Amino acid sequence: MSSQQAGPERDGQHDFDFEIGTWKTHLTRLQHPLAGSTTWIEYEGTSVVRKVWNGRANLVELKVTGPAGHIEGLSLRLYNPESRQWSLNFANSSGGTMSPATIGEFRNGRGEFFDQESFNGKTILVRNVFTNFTPASYRFEQAFSADGGKTWEVNWIATDTRMKDESDEASGVTSIHQ
């Protein structure tokens, strides 16, 4: 099918605009992914998302604390106007390096991003998904697959609820991802 028949490609450079601001984060993570673990650890904290390059990039600062300790993470998200996709690049303060970028896009109210990386000496697939958008909340989850994507084990779930702050009111950020 030619691009004329399919219509114009969707420009997703503002897909993450909904997230700009400060969020209360409730995080649960599977203690031992891909090991048969059913023990989940809970954390509470905040996520602050700042727009960079007029929305074609953003920076996320995550700070959560729970019974297993403290997690500080940083995510740099970059929009590629040629592919019309995003790369999500994450670093944990305890490691000080970026993980492989998950690459993807938003479609039909769902953002899906994938990569391939090494975990416990094995090559696995990683999937990050954004769903359940409302003006005041959304859900993020990460899953691993050790069988080439036939099955997925969710190992990280974050439910974020918007906190009112001055930057939200000044920017008028209220849009929901479509």
N, C-alpha and C positions, 0 to 999 in steps of 0.2 A: 504494500500500500504506500503510495507516495505521501509526502508530507502535506501536499495540497488537500488530498482526500481526508487525511487524519485531522486537519486543522492545525492551528499554531501550537507549538510546544509550550507547556506551562512554565512560566518563569518562577522558580521557587526561592529567589534570593531573600524574600522576607518571611520565609516559613517559620523562623524562630522568633519573630517579633512578639508573638503572644507571650513569650517567656521572659522578656526584659522586665527586671524588677527583683524584688526580694520575696523569697518563698520559705515557708516552714516546711521542712522535709521530714517525713517519717520513712525510714529506710529499714528494710529487712534484707539480710543476706544469708544465703545457705552457707553453713560453716565449712563444709568440705565438698565443693562441687565435683561432679562426676565420680563420686566415691560411694554412692548409695546413701549419703547422709540425708537425714530428714530433720536435722537440727537447724533452726533458723535463729539468727541473732538480730535484735532490734536496736535501732539507733534513732535519735532525734537531733535535729539541728536546723541549719539554714542553708539555702542555696541562693547566691546572688548572681544574677545574669546581667552583663553589661553589653550593650551594642557597640560594635567596632565596624569601621568602614561603611557607615550608613546602613547597617543591617546585613551586609554581605559576609559578616563574620560576627562572632560573639565570644565572650569569655565568661565561663561559669566557675564560681568559687563555691565549693561544697565543704561544709564543716558540720560533722555529726559526732555524737558521743553516745556510747551504750556500754553494756556490761563487758564487752570485749575490748573496750578502749575508745580511741579517738581516730577518726578518719578525716584527713584533709585532702581534697582532690581538686584538680584544676582541669577544665575541659576547654580546649580551643576548637571552635567549630568554624570551618571555612567553606564558603560557597564557591563552586566552580561554574562560572557562567557558560562555559563551552559544553560541559556534560549536563548542566542543570541539576547537579547533585551536590550534596554536602559531604565533607569529611569531618568526623568527630574524633578528636585526638585527646586522650585522657592521660593524666599523670597523677599519681598518688605521692603525697609529700614524703612518704617513707622510702620511696624508691628513687625519686628525682629524675625519672626518664618518662618519655611519652610511650604509651602502648601503641601498637599498630592502629592506624585509623580505620574506623568503620565507615563505610561509604554507602550512601543511599539517598532517599528522598521521601517526601510526603505525598500520599495519594489517598483519596477517599477518606480523609480524616484520620489517617494512620501514617506515622513515620517509621520506616524500616531501614536499618543500616547494618551492613554485614562486613566481616573480615575473616581472615584465616590467621591463626597464630599458634604458638606452642604453649601447651599447658601440661605441667608435670611430665615433660619429655615427649608428649604426643602432639601431633598437629590436630587442631580442632577448628570448628567454625564458631564464630561469635555473632550473635544477633542482638541488636538494641532496638527497642520498640517504644514509641511514644503514642499513647492512646487516651481515651476518656477525657477529652478537652471540654472544659467549661470556662466561663470567664474567671473563675476563682481557683481552679485546680486542674491537674492532669496527672497521668500515671506514666512512669518509665520502668521498663524492665529489661534485664539482660539475661540471655540464655546461651548455653553452650551445647554444641552437638559434637559427639565423638564418632558419629557414623555418617558423616557427609551430608547432614541435614535431614536424614530420615526421621530422627527424633530429636527433641530439644528439651533440655533441663533448665528451667528458670532458676537463677541463682542470686538475683539482685532485683528487688522491687522497691521503687521509690514513689510515694504519693506526695505530691507537692501542693500546698495550699498557699495562695497569694497572701502576702502581708501588705497592708497599706503602708506606703511610704511617700515622701514628697515627690520622688522622681516619677512614681506611677501617676500621681495626680497631674504633675506638670506635663508629662508626655501624652496623657490621655490614652495610655495603653489599656485597651479593653477588648481588642479583637481576639477571635478564636480562630485557630487554624482550620482552613477549609480543605 
